[in-house]
Structures are given as C-alpha cells and as structure tokens.
Amino acid sequence: MKHGFLKVAAAAPELRVADPMFNAEKIIETMQQANDKGVKLLVFPELSLTGVTCGDLFYQNTLLRGSAAALDKVVDASAGMDMLVFVGLPVEKGSKVYDCAAAVCNGELLGLVPMTNPGDKHFTPACGCVDELYFADEPVFFGSKLLFENAVMPDLKVAVQVGGDLSAPTVPASEHALAGATVIAQMAGFPMSMDSAMVNTCGQKVQSRKLKTASILAAPGFGESSTDATYSGLCVVAENGQILAKAEDGCTFVSTEIDVELLVSARRRAQGFDGCCCEYTMVGWGEELVDTELTRPFGKYPYRPADEADYHEAAKRLLRMQASSLVRRMEYAGLKHPVVGISGGVDSTLAVIICAEAVKMMGLPADYVTAVTMPCFGTTDRTKSNAIIVSEQLGATVRVIDIGDSVMQHFKDIDHDPENRNVVYENAQARERTQILMDVANGFADGGIHVGTEDMSEFADGWCTYNGDHISMYDVNAGSTKTMVQMVVRYVAETTEDKVLADALFDVLDTPVSPELLPPTRNGEIAQKSEESVGPYNLQDFFLYYLVENGFTPGKVLRLADIAYGDEFDHDTLKKWLRSYCRRLFSQQFKRSCLQDGPTLVGFSLSPRTGFLMPSDGSNALYLQMVDELE
C-alpha cells in the first residue's frame, strides 16, 4: 500500500448450487490463496455462498440459515487476514429477503450491503438508509450507503454494487463515487452470452473512467445451474479507464495492483468530486501499511496508447486534431499562408506535415505552405537535406535563407565576440530565425501565420530560447509531447505511398534531437545533442506524466521509472535525470507563463490559461531534497 498501491483480486471459484458450506470452503481456499499473494481487497460474485440460480429456494429457511452459517465460517477463517473480502448471500430481515454483499475482514463481519435495484424477483430492493441488523446474535451495519474506509490509507474508500445494481439506469456507483468511494466492488450475477465479456469489460472501462475509480468485477462461474443459462466466471479489474486484468475461464482468479493516488489525482483535476458523504456510514478496516510488490506493467510511453497496435489510429486522430485547430485559427483570422521554420528535426517535420494537411482541408494549393530553412553555424547537411526533401515532397514552397551574415552583424552591433560560444551565441540564432519567420508571414498580402514547432516536452524542461523558438503566432505542437510527435511522424512514414518522403521521415526519426546552435564536428555530425543536456525525452515524458500531470512524489516516480526503464537505465542514471527534471521544471516556468495559443490534445497542457499553472518564482528546494534523500 506504499505509494498508494493496493493489491486487489477478483475470483469466481468452483461452487455448487444451494450448497453453502461447500461454497464457503472454496471461498476460504481462495481467500488463503489471495492472502498469500498479498491481496488486500478480494471480490467474489453475487450470491457466491449459494449460487445465483437457486430460484424459490431463496425463500426457504434451510437455505437462508445454511448460508448464514456458511458466512460465519468465512468470517472465522478470515481471522489474521488484513484483507477486505466481499462475499454474497441471501439475508432475511423480517418477512423480506435481501440480496446482500457481506464485507468481511480479519475475523469480523463489517457490514451487509443489500442490492438497491430489483434485479431478481426473489429479493426486496433496499432503501437508502443504514440501520443495524442482528446477524449471528451480533449487531451489524445493514444498508446500501456504506463506505469501507481503510484505516492507514484514508483515500481508500470501498463501496459495493450487487447484481442488478450494475445494470440499473442510474447505477449506485455514481453516488458512491461522489461520496468519496475510490474503489467499487462489482459483485455481478449475469449469465454468459455471445457478447457478455465484451459488453461488461467495456462497461467497467467506461464507468471507471467516468467516476475516476478502480472497479473490481467478479461474475458467477462454472457450477451454476445450466437450466436456462451458462456462466463464464468473468473477472475484470479496471482503473480510470484502463483494463488492468481480465480472465474468463469458469473458475477464475485475477489479481493486480491499483493506484489509489492516481485516482485521487484524477479527481483533483476533475469537477464534482467533493467527497460529501454525510448520508453514508463509514466503516473502518485495515491495520498496517505494507510495501505492495508491483506486478502490473508500467509502459515507457504514457502518452502513447497502451496497446502499440492502436498507435496508428491514435496518431491519425492527433494529426487531424492539430490540423483542424490550425484551420480554425487561419479561417478565423482570414489567413491563407502557414509559414513554418524547418530544421530537419522531428518537431518542425510534424509542423510542416500539419500545415500541408491544413491547407488541403481548406481547399488551398499545397504551395501555400511556406517552409523556411535558415542554415547557420550549427546546421548539418543531413538535417538541411531532410527538411527540404520532406517539404518538397509535401508540395510546400521551400525558401532557404542563410542567417549567418545577419547574426554576425548582430554580434557586431552588440559587441559580442563570435568565438565566445556562450548563451548569446546560441540564442541570437534562434531569435533571428523567429524574426524572419514572422516577417515572412506578415509579407503575404492575403495573410500569413507563423506556425510554431515547439512541443510540450520542450516547454516543460524549458529547452527553448525565450522569444526565439519559444514563441510563434500559433503552435500546433504545444499540446503534444516529444514521444507523441515521434509517433505521428512515424505513422505518416509508415502509411505514405511516397517512398522518398517515407525514407526522409525515417531518417528524421533517427536523427538526434538538437537545436543545432553550435558548429558541427569535424566530420559534419551534430555536436549539440539535446538529450545529453536535459535527458532522454522518453524519460522526460515519463516524468511529465507522473510527476507533473499526476502529482506523484519523486520517490514514487523513481520507483515506477525503475520498473519501466530498468532494462535501459540503471537506478543512479534515472535518479540523475529526475533531479535534473525537477530543477528545470521550476527554473523554466517563466517561459511557460507567456506561451502562445495551441491545441490541447491529451486533456493536459502547459497553457498559462487553461493548463498546468505554477508561479514563475516557485522554489524547487522541496523536490530536490526529496530526490536527494532517495536511496
């Protein structure tokens, strides 16, 4: 449970219809198996102590008393297990029978949660109130508005849905989430059908995303009566729109880890999750904070689709979004000529692709795009060649404007020695390029716009020249990270029928990222490589997602980086680049405080108007201290 991680499981063990003691034994075996794995939350299907297909037997005292005795056995067996377990059974209360989830932990029955929607004619739907019911001669909470709050992780609040509640027009889970529940135990009772796995898996994915929850679903498996249906034992664990684990094999057990801190972070950025739980009764559980062993994968590219098979569709959509945003800006301002500076790097390559797509969408000729390459002291033949090839193959008008003489004149004007290759030497080139691009755009009688190329990763680490490549009239890459930019360029390379264009794009992807502001090596190779100064952009995007967007502590981010990148970087290297990132994140905020317009593409941006906001004078001392204290 350290860093907000919790090992959870869903299980559909073997059962016999109307044989509670046999079912209790199987449930206890599963509990022991889960406890040995370090599981802290275990969910069984609806009516797991009896089976969902008992019919009118649910009215019989024999089955009701037998299931109560079986629950007692489960409660006793849970002693010594610091694990919250949900099992299902019919519960009599007066002249009515309720379909209930029993919450069990460490030898104690914490509460009974009845189904609130009439999913089965045999059961009475619960009212909203919470009262007490004497069960085995002991008072126990009874009601649908129960939240089970962990004693050592207060953000871990678990609610439960039973049977028909899962498919009701208004699901109780919405109310539970608004009251503060971060995890929903889904005790299902549906039979298997041709599309039941797909429908219910998608349902868990959508609901967990909408409610910013983790969802643990267990459905009945083999052993249920096949009189009118068959049952598959579908078990699913979802977290904020992502399926973490899934199985359907009749007698199913799946386990993984959910991240409660991730869910809380998502809710902080959303609206409406105020955690007002005045109508709910809180029931405590849990005794100790443990370091959960992580078995779930953490990908290297959080800003790309989790399934690489989906990246073409994602890239296509991103390209469409960026081009559509540029079209909207150009049409609104009455402009027809996008002007973009091309360097042969991946960012400017994508920008010129977007410009070409935009004029196509507007019904304008391809040569209305003006691609300007401005060689100077650091430009290499390789990048200059790629920039021109890509632009020409897209039909753009290419202009080559050598800025060497103008920059040297500028050095003379400000009395700067060109042999002094300090920040003045570098930034003068970037600012001269921006001036040219804006003036070229202003020169079109029917309107031009300087389209920026900087991406969100570079804005985050401040790897851009203030009022140089940092600024433009509209930045199509402002909401795209470096790894997203690379993904879209690769998509274009892999799908274009133009082999010359494809070869150039692949070479762009293989070219080291560089601002090319220092002279090349004697062999004509790039001397100034960005990643040697600010760290690998794969890592930077990883830090951006977990440290900035989700607000995780440096310790947690380093832990996840060790898992994701352990095969590529050692621990000390990851720590070095994390420290560098924390330092630059704060020191470079002044550049982000005045960024130009650009489309938000992933629901997160660094826009000073609607994105991530922080003061330009904030101190990084706390973050650096936390990094330095890490082992």
C-alpha positions as CSV (number, residue, x, y, z in Angstrom):
1,M,0.0,0.0,0.0
2,K,3.1,2.3,-0.1
3,H,2.8,5.0,-2.7
4,G,-1.0,4.3,-2.9
5,F,-0.7,0.9,-4.5
6,L,-3.1,-1.8,-3.4
7,K,-3.1,-5.4,-4.5
8,V,-6.6,-6.5,-5.4
9,A,-8.2,-9.6,-6.8
10,A,-11.5,-10.8,-8.2
11,A,-12.4,-14.5,-8.0
12,A,-15.1,-16.9,-9.3
13,P,-14.3,-20.2,-7.6
14,E,-16.0,-23.5,-8.1
15,L,-19.4,-23.8,-6.4
16,R,-22.4,-26.0,-6.0
17,V,-25.9,-24.5,-6.2
18,A,-27.6,-24.4,-2.8
19,D,-24.6,-25.9,-1.0
20,P,-23.4,-23.0,1.2
21,M,-20.8,-25.0,3.2
22,F,-19.1,-26.4,0.1
23,N,-19.0,-22.9,-1.4
24,A,-17.7,-21.5,1.8
25,E,-14.8,-24.0,1.7
26,K,-13.9,-22.9,-1.8
27,I,-14.2,-19.3,-0.9
28,I,-11.9,-19.8,2.1
29,E,-9.3,-21.6,-0.1
30,T,-9.4,-18.7,-2.5
31,M,-9.0,-16.2,0.4
32,Q,-5.9,-18.1,1.7
33,Q,-4.5,-18.1,-1.9
34,A,-5.1,-14.3,-2.1
35,N,-3.7,-13.6,1.3
36,D,-0.5,-15.4,0.4
37,K,-0.2,-13.2,-2.6
38,G,-0.5,-10.0,-0.5
39,V,-4.0,-9.2,-1.7
40,K,-5.8,-6.5,0.4
41,L,-9.2,-6.4,-1.4
42,L,-10.9,-9.5,-2.7
43,V,-14.3,-9.6,-4.5
44,F,-16.5,-12.6,-5.2
45,P,-19.6,-12.8,-7.4
46,E,-23.1,-12.1,-6.3
47,L,-24.6,-14.7,-4.0
48,S,-21.4,-16.6,-4.1
49,L,-22.3,-18.6,-1.0
50,T,-25.4,-20.1,-2.6
51,G,-25.2,-19.5,-6.3
52,V,-27.4,-17.1,-8.2
53,T,-29.6,-19.8,-9.7
54,C,-31.4,-21.1,-6.6
55,G,-34.8,-19.6,-7.6
56,D,-37.5,-20.1,-5.0
57,L,-35.0,-21.8,-2.7
58,F,-34.0,-18.3,-1.6
59,Y,-37.3,-18.2,0.4
60,Q,-36.5,-21.4,2.2
61,N,-35.4,-21.3,5.8
62,T,-33.0,-24.1,5.2
63,L,-31.0,-22.2,2.6
64,L,-31.2,-18.9,4.5
65,R,-29.9,-20.5,7.7
66,G,-27.4,-22.5,5.9
67,S,-25.9,-19.5,4.1
68,A,-25.8,-17.6,7.4
69,A,-23.8,-20.5,9.0
70,A,-21.5,-20.5,5.9
71,L,-20.8,-16.8,6.3
72,D,-19.9,-17.4,9.9
73,K,-17.4,-19.9,8.7
74,V,-15.9,-17.5,6.2
75,V,-15.7,-14.8,8.9
76,D,-13.9,-17.1,11.3
77,A,-11.5,-18.2,8.6
78,S,-10.6,-14.5,7.8
79,A,-9.1,-14.0,11.3
80,G,-5.5,-12.9,10.9
81,M,-6.0,-11.8,7.3
82,D,-5.7,-8.0,6.9
83,M,-7.8,-8.2,3.8
84,L,-11.3,-6.8,2.9
85,V,-13.4,-9.6,1.4
86,F,-16.8,-9.3,-0.2
87,V,-18.9,-12.5,-0.4
88,G,-22.6,-12.7,-1.4
89,L,-25.6,-14.4,0.2
90,P,-29.3,-14.0,0.8
91,V,-30.2,-12.3,4.1
92,E,-33.6,-12.4,5.8
93,K,-34.9,-9.4,7.6
94,G,-38.4,-9.7,8.9
95,S,-40.6,-11.0,6.2
96,K,-38.2,-9.9,3.4
97,V,-35.2,-11.4,1.8
98,Y,-32.3,-9.3,0.5
99,D,-29.5,-10.0,-2.0
100,C,-26.5,-8.9,0.0
101,A,-22.8,-8.4,-0.1
102,A,-21.1,-9.2,3.2
103,A,-17.9,-7.3,4.0
104,V,-15.5,-9.4,6.0
105,C,-12.1,-8.5,7.4
106,N,-9.8,-10.1,10.0
107,G,-12.4,-12.2,11.7
108,E,-15.1,-9.6,11.7
109,L,-18.3,-9.0,9.8
110,L,-18.2,-5.3,9.0
111,G,-21.5,-4.8,7.2
112,L,-24.1,-6.2,4.9
113,V,-24.9,-4.2,1.7
114,P,-28.2,-5.1,0.0
115,M,-28.9,-4.7,-3.7
116,T,-30.9,-1.5,-4.3
117,N,-32.4,-2.3,-7.7
118,P,-34.8,-5.2,-8.3
119,G,-32.6,-7.3,-10.4
120,D,-34.3,-10.5,-9.3
121,K,-38.0,-11.0,-8.3
122,H,-37.0,-13.0,-5.3
123,F,-35.3,-10.1,-3.5
124,T,-36.5,-6.9,-2.0
125,P,-34.6,-3.7,-3.1
126,A,-33.0,-1.9,-0.2
127,C,-34.0,1.6,0.9
128,G,-31.3,4.3,1.2
129,C,-31.0,4.3,5.0
130,V,-28.4,2.4,7.0
131,D,-29.5,0.6,10.2
132,E,-28.4,-2.4,12.2
133,L,-29.3,-6.0,11.7
134,Y,-28.6,-8.7,14.3
135,F,-26.7,-11.4,12.5
136,A,-25.4,-14.4,14.5
137,D,-26.6,-12.5,17.6
138,E,-24.3,-9.6,16.8
139,P,-25.4,-6.1,15.6
140,V,-24.0,-5.3,12.1
141,F,-24.5,-2.4,9.8
142,F,-27.1,-3.0,7.1
143,G,-27.7,-0.7,4.2
144,S,-26.7,0.4,0.7
145,K,-24.9,3.5,1.8
146,L,-21.8,2.0,3.5
147,L,-18.3,3.0,2.7
148,F,-15.4,0.9,3.9
149,E,-12.5,3.2,4.7
150,N,-9.0,1.9,5.2
151,A,-7.5,3.0,8.5
152,V,-4.0,3.5,7.2
153,M,-4.9,4.8,3.7
154,P,-7.9,7.1,4.2
155,D,-8.2,7.8,0.4
156,L,-9.0,4.1,0.0
157,K,-12.8,4.0,0.4
158,V,-14.5,1.0,-1.0
159,A,-18.2,0.7,-2.0
160,V,-20.1,-2.2,-3.4
161,Q,-22.6,-2.8,-6.1
162,V,-24.7,-6.0,-6.1
163,G,-26.3,-7.9,-9.0
164,G,-28.9,-5.7,-10.7
165,D,-27.2,-2.5,-9.4
166,L,-24.6,-2.9,-12.1
167,S,-27.1,-2.6,-15.0
168,A,-29.6,-0.2,-13.5
169,P,-30.4,3.0,-15.5
170,T,-28.9,5.0,-12.6
171,V,-26.1,3.0,-11.0
172,P,-25.4,3.4,-7.3
173,A,-21.7,3.6,-8.1
174,S,-22.1,7.2,-9.2
175,E,-23.5,8.2,-5.9
176,H,-20.8,6.1,-4.1
177,A,-18.1,7.9,-6.1
178,L,-19.5,11.3,-5.3
179,A,-19.5,10.4,-1.7
180,G,-15.8,9.6,-1.8
181,A,-15.5,5.9,-2.9
182,T,-12.3,5.4,-4.9
183,V,-12.9,1.6,-5.4
184,I,-16.1,-0.1,-6.5
185,A,-16.5,-3.8,-5.8
186,Q,-18.8,-5.1,-8.5
187,M,-20.5,-8.4,-7.4
188,A,-22.1,-9.5,-10.7
189,G,-24.7,-12.2,-11.4
190,F,-25.1,-12.0,-15.2
191,P,-25.0,-15.2,-17.3
192,M,-22.7,-15.7,-20.2
193,S,-23.8,-14.6,-23.7
194,M,-22.1,-14.2,-27.0
195,D,-21.0,-10.6,-26.2
196,S,-21.2,-10.6,-22.4
197,A,-17.4,-10.4,-21.9
198,M,-17.1,-7.5,-24.4
199,V,-20.1,-5.5,-23.1
200,N,-19.2,-5.9,-19.4
201,T,-15.5,-5.2,-19.9
202,C,-16.2,-2.1,-21.9
203,G,-18.8,-1.1,-19.2
204,Q,-16.1,-1.4,-16.5
205,K,-13.7,0.6,-18.6
206,V,-16.1,3.4,-19.2
207,Q,-17.5,3.6,-15.7
208,S,-14.1,3.6,-14.0
209,R,-13.0,6.4,-16.4
210,K,-16.1,8.5,-15.8
211,L,-16.1,8.1,-12.0
212,K,-12.3,8.1,-11.6
213,T,-12.4,4.8,-9.7
214,A,-11.0,1.4,-9.7
215,S,-13.5,-1.3,-10.5
216,I,-13.2,-4.9,-9.5
217,L,-15.8,-7.2,-11.1
218,A,-16.5,-10.8,-10.4
219,A,-19.3,-12.8,-12.1
220,P,-20.5,-16.3,-11.4
221,G,-18.6,-19.2,-13.0
222,F,-18.9,-22.9,-13.6
223,G,-21.1,-24.8,-11.1
224,E,-24.2,-22.6,-11.5
225,S,-27.3,-24.3,-12.8
226,S,-27.4,-24.5,-16.6
227,T,-31.2,-24.9,-16.7
228,D,-31.7,-21.7,-18.6
229,A,-28.2,-20.2,-18.9
230,T,-24.5,-20.8,-18.6
231,Y,-21.9,-18.8,-16.6
232,S,-18.4,-17.8,-17.5
233,G,-16.7,-16.6,-14.4
234,L,-15.7,-13.2,-16.0
235,C,-13.4,-11.3,-13.7
236,V,-12.2,-7.8,-14.6
237,V,-10.1,-5.1,-12.8
238,A,-10.3,-1.6,-14.3
239,E,-8.6,1.6,-13.2
240,N,-9.6,5.1,-14.5
241,G,-10.5,3.7,-18.0
242,Q,-7.7,1.1,-18.3
243,I,-8.2,-2.6,-18.0
244,L,-5.5,-3.9,-15.7
245,A,-6.5,-7.6,-15.6
246,K,-9.2,-9.8,-17.2
247,A,-9.9,-13.5,-17.3
248,E,-12.9,-15.7,-18.1
249,D,-12.3,-19.4,-17.6
250,G,-15.2,-20.6,-15.5
251,C,-13.2,-20.9,-12.2
252,T,-11.3,-17.6,-12.4
253,F,-8.8,-15.7,-10.2
254,V,-7.2,-12.5,-11.3
255,S,-5.0,-10.2,-9.3
256,T,-3.2,-6.9,-9.9
257,E,-2.4,-3.6,-8.2
258,I,-4.5,-0.5,-8.4
259,D,-3.1,3.0,-7.7
260,V,-5.3,5.0,-5.3
261,E,-3.1,8.0,-5.6
262,L,-3.6,8.1,-9.3
263,L,-7.4,8.1,-8.8
264,V,-7.2,10.9,-6.2
265,S,-5.0,12.9,-8.6
266,A,-7.5,12.5,-11.4
267,R,-10.3,13.6,-9.1
268,R,-8.4,16.7,-8.0
269,R,-8.3,17.9,-11.6
270,A,-12.0,17.0,-12.3
271,Q,-15.1,18.8,-11.2
272,G,-17.8,17.4,-8.8
273,F,-15.9,15.0,-6.6
274,D,-16.3,16.9,-3.4
275,G,-16.5,13.7,-1.2
276,C,-19.6,14.8,0.6
277,C,-20.6,11.6,2.5
278,C,-22.9,12.9,5.1
279,E,-25.6,10.3,4.2
280,Y,-23.1,7.5,4.3
281,T,-21.8,5.4,7.2
282,M,-18.0,4.9,7.3
283,V,-16.8,1.5,8.4
284,G,-13.1,1.2,9.2
285,W,-10.8,-1.7,8.2
286,G,-7.1,-2.4,7.7
287,E,-4.3,-2.5,10.2
288,E,-0.9,-2.0,8.6
289,L,0.9,-0.1,5.8
290,V,2.8,-2.5,3.6
291,D,5.1,-2.1,0.6
292,T,3.0,-3.7,-2.2
293,E,5.0,-5.7,-4.7
294,L,4.2,-4.4,-8.1
295,T,3.4,-6.9,-10.8
296,R,1.4,-4.8,-13.2
297,P,3.3,-3.4,-16.1
298,F,4.2,0.3,-16.5
299,G,4.9,1.3,-20.0
300,K,7.7,3.5,-21.2
301,Y,5.4,5.8,-23.1
302,P,2.4,7.0,-21.0
303,Y,1.4,9.4,-23.8
304,R,1.0,6.7,-26.3
305,P,-1.7,4.0,-26.5
306,A,-1.0,1.2,-24.0
307,D,-1.5,-1.3,-26.9
308,E,1.0,-0.5,-29.7
309,A,-1.5,-2.0,-32.1
310,D,-3.7,1.1,-31.6
311,Y,-1.0,3.7,-32.3
312,H,-1.9,4.2,-36.0
313,E,-5.4,5.2,-35.1
314,A,-4.2,7.4,-32.3
315,A,-1.6,9.1,-34.5
316,K,-4.2,9.7,-37.2
317,R,-6.5,11.3,-34.8
318,L,-3.8,13.5,-33.3
319,L,-2.8,14.7,-36.8
320,R,-6.4,15.5,-37.6
321,M,-6.9,17.4,-34.3
322,Q,-3.7,19.5,-34.9
323,A,-4.6,20.3,-38.5
324,S,-8.2,21.2,-37.6
325,S,-7.0,23.5,-34.9
326,L,-4.7,25.3,-37.4
327,V,-7.6,25.5,-39.9
328,R,-9.8,27.1,-37.3
329,R,-7.2,29.7,-36.4
330,M,-6.5,30.6,-40.1
331,E,-10.1,30.8,-41.1
332,Y,-11.0,33.0,-38.1
333,A,-8.1,35.4,-38.8
334,G,-8.6,35.3,-42.5
335,L,-5.1,33.9,-43.3
336,K,-4.1,31.6,-46.1
337,H,-0.4,31.0,-45.8
338,P,1.1,29.0,-43.0
339,V,4.8,29.7,-42.6
340,V,7.0,27.2,-40.7
341,G,10.7,27.0,-39.9
342,I,12.1,23.7,-40.9
343,S,15.3,22.3,-39.3
344,G,15.2,18.6,-40.2
345,G,14.2,17.8,-36.6
346,V,11.1,15.8,-35.7
347,D,9.1,18.8,-34.3
348,S,9.4,21.0,-37.4
349,T,8.8,18.0,-39.6
350,L,5.5,17.3,-38.0
351,A,4.6,21.0,-38.1
352,V,5.1,21.1,-41.9
353,I,3.0,17.9,-42.3
354,I,0.3,19.6,-40.3
355,C,0.4,22.7,-42.4
356,A,0.2,20.7,-45.5
357,E,-2.9,18.8,-44.1
358,A,-4.4,22.1,-43.1
359,V,-4.3,23.8,-46.5
360,K,-5.6,20.6,-48.0
361,M,-8.6,20.8,-45.6
362,M,-9.1,24.4,-46.6
363,G,-9.1,23.6,-50.3
364,L,-5.9,25.7,-50.9
365,P,-2.9,24.7,-53.1
366,A,-0.1,22.8,-51.3
367,D,2.4,25.5,-52.2
368,Y,0.5,28.0,-50.0
369,V,2.6,26.4,-47.2
370,T,6.0,28.2,-47.0
371,A,8.7,26.1,-45.4
372,V,11.8,28.1,-44.5
373,T,15.1,26.6,-43.7
374,M,17.6,29.0,-42.1
375,P,21.1,27.5,-42.0
376,C,23.6,29.0,-39.7
377,F,26.6,27.9,-37.6
378,G,25.2,24.6,-36.3
379,T,23.3,23.3,-39.3
380,T,24.4,20.0,-40.7
381,D,23.9,18.7,-44.3
382,R,21.8,15.8,-43.0
383,T,19.2,17.9,-41.3
384,K,19.1,20.6,-44.0
385,S,18.6,17.9,-46.7
386,N,15.8,16.1,-44.8
387,A,14.0,19.4,-44.1
388,I,14.0,20.3,-47.8
389,I,13.1,16.8,-49.0
390,V,10.1,16.5,-46.7
391,S,8.8,19.9,-47.5
392,E,9.2,19.5,-51.3
393,Q,7.5,16.1,-51.3
394,L,4.5,17.6,-49.4
395,G,4.3,20.3,-52.2
396,A,5.3,23.2,-50.0
397,T,7.2,26.3,-51.2
398,V,10.7,26.0,-49.8
399,R,12.8,29.1,-49.0
400,V,16.5,28.9,-48.0
401,I,17.5,31.9,-46.0
402,D,21.1,31.8,-44.7
403,I,21.2,33.8,-41.5
404,G,25.0,33.6,-40.9
405,D,25.7,37.2,-42.1
406,S,22.8,38.8,-40.2
407,V,23.8,37.0,-37.0
408,M,27.4,38.1,-37.4
409,Q,26.1,41.7,-38.0
410,H,24.1,41.4,-34.8
411,F,27.2,40.2,-32.9
412,K,29.0,43.3,-34.2
413,D,26.1,45.6,-33.2
414,I,26.2,44.3,-29.6
415,D,29.9,43.9,-29.4
416,H,29.9,40.2,-28.9
417,D,32.9,38.1,-29.9
418,P,31.7,35.2,-32.1
419,E,34.4,33.0,-30.7
420,N,32.6,33.2,-27.3
421,R,30.1,30.5,-27.8
422,N,28.0,31.2,-24.8
423,V,24.2,31.6,-24.5
424,V,24.4,34.9,-26.5
425,Y,26.0,33.0,-29.4
426,E,23.2,30.3,-29.3
427,N,20.2,32.5,-28.6
428,A,20.9,35.1,-31.2
429,Q,20.5,32.5,-33.9
430,A,17.1,31.3,-32.6
431,R,15.8,34.8,-32.2
432,E,16.9,35.8,-35.7
433,R,15.0,32.8,-37.1
434,T,11.8,33.7,-35.3
435,Q,12.1,37.3,-36.6
436,I,12.4,36.1,-40.1
437,L,9.5,33.7,-39.9
438,M,7.2,36.3,-38.5
439,D,8.2,38.9,-41.1
440,V,7.8,36.4,-43.9
441,A,4.3,35.6,-42.7
442,N,3.5,39.3,-42.5
443,G,4.6,39.7,-46.1
444,F,1.7,37.8,-47.6
445,A,-1.0,40.2,-48.9
446,D,-3.7,37.6,-48.3
447,G,-2.4,36.8,-44.8
448,G,0.3,34.6,-43.4
449,I,0.8,32.9,-40.0
450,H,4.0,31.8,-38.4
451,V,3.3,28.3,-37.2
452,G,5.4,27.2,-34.2
453,T,7.1,23.9,-33.8
454,E,8.0,23.6,-30.1
455,D,6.4,20.6,-28.3
456,M,5.1,20.2,-24.7
457,S,8.1,18.2,-23.6
458,E,10.5,21.1,-24.5
459,F,8.3,23.7,-22.9
460,A,8.3,21.5,-19.7
461,D,12.0,21.5,-19.4
462,G,12.5,24.9,-20.9
463,W,14.7,23.7,-23.8
464,C,13.9,26.6,-26.0
465,T,15.1,30.2,-26.5
466,Y,12.9,32.8,-24.8
467,N,11.3,34.9,-27.6
468,G,13.1,32.6,-30.1
469,D,11.7,29.2,-30.9
470,H,9.8,29.6,-27.7
471,I,7.2,31.9,-29.5
472,S,5.1,31.9,-32.6
473,M,1.7,33.1,-33.9
474,Y,0.2,29.6,-33.2
475,D,1.9,26.5,-32.0
476,V,0.4,23.2,-33.4
477,N,2.7,21.1,-31.2
478,A,2.0,22.9,-27.9
479,G,-0.2,20.0,-26.6
480,S,2.0,17.2,-28.0
481,T,4.9,15.6,-26.1
482,K,8.0,14.5,-27.9
483,T,7.1,10.9,-27.9
484,M,3.7,11.8,-29.4
485,V,5.3,13.8,-32.1
486,Q,7.6,10.9,-33.0
487,M,4.6,8.6,-33.0
488,V,2.7,10.8,-35.5
489,V,5.7,11.2,-37.8
490,R,6.3,7.5,-37.8
491,Y,2.7,6.9,-38.7
492,V,3.0,9.2,-41.7
493,A,6.2,7.5,-42.7
494,E,4.6,4.0,-42.4
495,T,1.4,4.9,-44.3
496,T,2.5,7.2,-47.1
497,E,2.8,5.8,-50.6
498,D,5.6,8.3,-51.3
499,K,8.8,6.3,-50.8
500,V,11.1,9.4,-51.0
501,L,9.0,11.1,-48.3
502,A,9.0,7.9,-46.1
503,D,12.8,7.5,-46.3
504,A,13.3,11.1,-45.3
505,L,10.9,10.8,-42.4
506,F,12.5,7.7,-41.1
507,D,15.9,9.4,-41.3
508,V,14.4,12.4,-39.4
509,L,13.3,9.9,-36.7
510,D,16.8,8.5,-36.5
511,T,18.4,11.9,-36.2
512,P,19.5,13.0,-32.7
513,V,17.3,15.8,-31.3
514,S,19.3,19.1,-31.4
515,P,18.8,22.9,-31.6
516,E,21.9,23.0,-33.9
517,L,23.2,26.2,-32.4
518,L,26.8,25.1,-32.1
519,P,29.1,24.2,-35.0
520,P,29.1,20.6,-36.2
521,T,32.0,18.3,-35.5
522,R,34.9,18.0,-38.0
523,N,33.0,15.0,-39.5
524,G,29.9,17.2,-40.1
525,E,28.0,15.5,-37.3
526,I,25.6,17.1,-34.9
527,A,27.7,18.4,-31.9
528,Q,24.9,19.7,-29.7
529,K,22.5,16.9,-28.7
530,S,19.6,18.0,-26.5
531,E,19.3,14.7,-24.7
532,E,22.8,14.9,-23.4
533,S,21.8,18.2,-21.6
534,V,18.3,17.6,-20.4
535,G,18.0,13.8,-20.5
536,P,16.3,11.3,-22.8
537,Y,12.9,12.6,-24.0
538,N,11.3,9.2,-23.3
539,L,12.2,9.8,-19.7
540,Q,11.1,13.4,-19.7
541,D,7.7,12.4,-21.0
542,F,7.5,9.7,-18.3
543,F,8.4,12.4,-15.6
544,L,5.9,14.8,-17.1
545,Y,3.1,12.3,-16.9
546,Y,3.7,11.1,-13.3
547,L,5.4,14.0,-11.6
548,V,3.6,16.9,-13.2
549,E,0.3,15.8,-14.5
550,N,-0.5,13.3,-11.8
551,G,1.4,15.0,-8.9
552,F,3.3,11.9,-7.7
553,T,6.2,12.3,-5.3
554,P,9.7,12.0,-6.7
555,G,10.1,8.8,-4.8
556,K,7.1,7.2,-6.4
557,V,8.1,8.4,-9.8
558,L,11.6,6.9,-9.4
559,R,10.1,3.6,-8.3
560,L,7.9,3.5,-11.5
561,A,10.8,4.6,-13.7
562,D,12.9,1.7,-12.3
563,I,10.2,-0.7,-13.4
564,A,9.6,0.8,-16.8
565,Y,13.2,1.6,-17.7
566,G,15.2,-0.8,-15.6
567,D,16.3,-2.6,-18.8
568,E,17.6,0.6,-20.3
569,F,19.0,2.8,-17.5
570,D,20.4,2.0,-14.1
571,H,18.9,3.4,-10.9
572,D,21.5,6.2,-10.4
573,T,21.0,7.4,-14.0
574,L,17.3,7.6,-13.6
575,K,17.7,9.5,-10.3
576,K,20.2,11.9,-12.0
577,W,17.7,12.8,-14.8
578,L,14.8,13.0,-12.3
579,R,16.7,15.6,-10.3
580,S,17.6,17.5,-13.4
581,Y,13.9,17.5,-14.4
582,C,12.8,18.8,-11.1
583,R,15.3,21.6,-11.2
584,R,14.4,22.7,-14.7
585,L,10.7,22.3,-14.2
586,F,10.8,25.2,-11.7
587,S,13.6,27.3,-13.1
588,Q,12.0,27.5,-16.6
589,Q,8.4,28.3,-15.6
590,F,8.8,31.9,-16.8
591,K,8.9,30.6,-20.4
592,R,5.6,28.8,-19.9
593,S,3.9,31.7,-18.2
594,C,3.6,33.5,-21.6
595,L,3.0,30.8,-24.1
596,Q,1.0,31.3,-27.3
597,D,-2.2,29.5,-28.2
598,G,-2.0,25.9,-29.2
599,P,-4.4,22.9,-29.1
600,T,-4.7,20.7,-26.0
601,L,-4.5,17.1,-27.2
602,V,-4.5,14.8,-24.2
603,G,-6.5,16.6,-21.6
604,F,-3.4,18.1,-20.1
605,S,-1.3,21.1,-21.3
606,L,1.1,23.7,-20.1
607,S,-1.1,26.6,-21.3
608,P,-0.9,29.5,-18.9
609,R,-4.6,30.0,-19.5
610,T,-6.2,26.6,-19.1
611,G,-3.3,24.2,-18.4
612,F,-0.9,23.4,-15.6
613,L,-0.2,26.6,-13.6
614,M,2.6,27.4,-11.2
615,P,4.4,30.6,-10.2
616,S,7.5,31.6,-12.1
617,D,9.3,32.2,-8.8
618,G,8.4,28.9,-7.1
619,S,11.2,27.1,-5.3
620,N,12.4,23.6,-6.3
621,A,14.1,23.0,-2.9
622,L,11.5,20.6,-1.6
623,Y,11.5,18.5,-4.8
624,L,15.3,18.4,-4.9
625,Q,15.5,17.5,-1.3
626,M,13.1,14.6,-1.8
627,V,15.2,13.3,-4.7
628,D,18.5,13.7,-2.8
629,E,17.1,11.7,0.1
630,L,16.1,8.8,-2.1
631,E,18.3,5.7,-2.0
